[in-house]
Amino acid sequence: MNKHCSGLIVAIVASLTLLTLPTTVKPATLLAPDQAAQIVTARNVMEKDGTVKGELVNNSRQTVRDIELQILYSWRWKDEFHPGTDDPGRAVYVTINKELPPGQSVGFEYRPSPPLPSRKDGYFDISVKVVGFSQVYGDLMADRR
């Protein structure tokens, strides 16, 4: 009798596990940077004193989240023929932890820490690029109805 009960419990747990598995699981797809930038774009990017502001737009049909940005602070020497040895440039990766529905936009702001140095021998050329995100797929059965 004990043998039958444990077999029944295993069968119930296995069937509950199968019932709770999501039907919308898809394998991860790697995209080239230009393809990723077509799905989520950064626009109205502005910089003041090293702080970068802008907005991200979801151009896809699925909700996206965990959008990862690369903010590149490239140092440009005033005298490129005789550059110094102390290049303060840096790359920073920032994750925007919000869900962004299709066709919607969300603002972002990044303040560098530590702050950018104030120097007279050059300037920072700042750029923002979307380098990653996750897509959220809805219920496939609901999409078919």
N, C-alpha and C positions, 0 to 999 in steps of 0.2 A: 504494500500500500504506500509506504514511504517513497518507494522508487517511482510510482506513478504520480505522486504529488510533485516531486521535484521535476519530473519531466513536463508536467502541466505548467508549472511556474516558468520553466525555461521557454516553453512555447508561447506563453502569454507575454513575457518580456520581449521575446524576439518579434512578435507581431506588433506590439506597441512601438518598438523601435522602428520597424518598417513604416508604420503609419505616420510617425513624426518626422521622417526624413523629408527635407524640402524637395519639391519637384523642379525647382528653378535653379538648381546648382549648375553652373557652367564653369568650364576650366578657365583659368586666367589666360588672357590674351595680351601679348606684348605688342605695343604699337611703336612705330617710329615716332620720333619727336614731332615731326610735322603733322602726322596723323593725330597725335594726342592734342596738339594745339588747335586742330579743327573741331574737336569735340568740346574742349573747354578753352576759352580764350580769355586773355587778360586785356582789358581796355581802360581808357581814361587813367592811365598810370601817370602819377605825378610824384615828384621828389622835392623835399624841402629839408635842408640841413641833414641829409642822410635818411630821413624818414620817408618811406615809400607808401603811397596810398593808391588804390585803384579798385576796379571791380572785376569779378570773374563771371563769365557767361557760359551757361550750359547749352550747347548747340545740339545735343543728342536727344533721343526719344526716351532715355532712361534717366532716372535720378542719379546724380553723382555725389560722392562724399569723399572726405579725406583728401582733398585736393592739395598736392604738394607743389610748392613754388620754389624755383631757384632764383634767388636775388643775387646778382653778380655786381660787386663793387670793383670795377676795373680801374686801376690807377693809371692815369695818363701823365707822363712827365712833361714839364714845360719845355725841356730841352731833350728831345728823344735821342739825339746823337750822343748825349752824355748823361744817361740815366743814372740815378743814384743806386745805392745798394739796399735801401730800406723801403721796399715796396709794400704799402699798407693795404693793398687790394685784398679782397676776400670774397668767398662764395658762401652764401647762407641758404639753408633749406628750411622752409617754413611749411607746416601743414595747417590747412584751414579745416578745422573739425566741425563742419556744418554739412547738412544735406542740401543739395541744390537741385530742385525739380527741373524738368525739361523746360527750356525757354526762359528760365529765370536767371537773375543775377544776384550776386552778393558782394558787398564791399569788403575790402581787406586793408589792413594797415600794419606795417612792420617798422619798428624803431630799433636800430642796431644797438646791441649791447655787447661789448663796450661801445660808446659812441665813436663815430669816425673822427680821426684826428684832424685838426685844423692846420693845414700846411700851405706854404707859399710856393713850393717847388713843383706843383702839379694840381690835378683835380681828379675827382671820381667820375667815371662814366658808369651810370647805373642802369641795369637792364633786369627785366622780370620775365621769366619763362615758366609755363606750366610743364612740369616734368613727371607728374603722376597723379592718379586718382583711382577711385573704385567706382564701378557702376553698380547700381542696385536694380535688379530685375524684379518685376512684379510677379504675381501668380500667373503662370502660363495658362491655367484653366480659365481664369477670369479674362485673360486676353482673347481667348477663343470664343467667348460667349457673345 
